[in-house]
Amino acid sequence: MFNKTGGESGITLIANNCEVSGDLHFSDQLQVNGVVKGNIYAAEGSKAVITVSEKGRVKGDIRVPNVIINGKVFGDVHSDKHIELASKAEIKGSVYYNLIEMVMGSRVDGNLVNIRKDKDGKHETTQESLADATVKPAPVATKSA
């Protein structure tokens, strides 16, 4: 298949019986079913998508605009567009996101940092430490006589 610029586009697969050592650079789609030991980068300005399947493992940072994780990542995840953490996702590192979707069961052992652009196009960040998050019980209604 050819994209509008005349170059080929496609999906790169790291199969479940494959281990790759070293940094990966891509611009379209990357499916990780095996193990990647190194950082993963998308081409600047691309609409790249990485999917880490349930059996997939990444030991390094991920810097990709669109991220879908259902496996394990040992490193920071940076996305300026969208991150989806499926039910089996486990991240040991911080997550830098613009939009995030977390399904029940997904886990992040690190910080969630919201990255937004202000009116001038500069990044602003809001950090939420998961260690500081507390859940307060709902007030209990009582009947009065």
ABEGO torsion letter per residue (X at the ends): XBBAAGBBBEBBBBBAABBBBEBBBBABBBBBABBBBEBBBBBBGBABBBBBBAABBBBEBBBBABBBBABBBBEBBBBABBBBBBAABBBBEBBBBABBBBBBGBBBBEBBBBBBBBAAGBBBBBBBBAAABBBBBBBBBBBBX
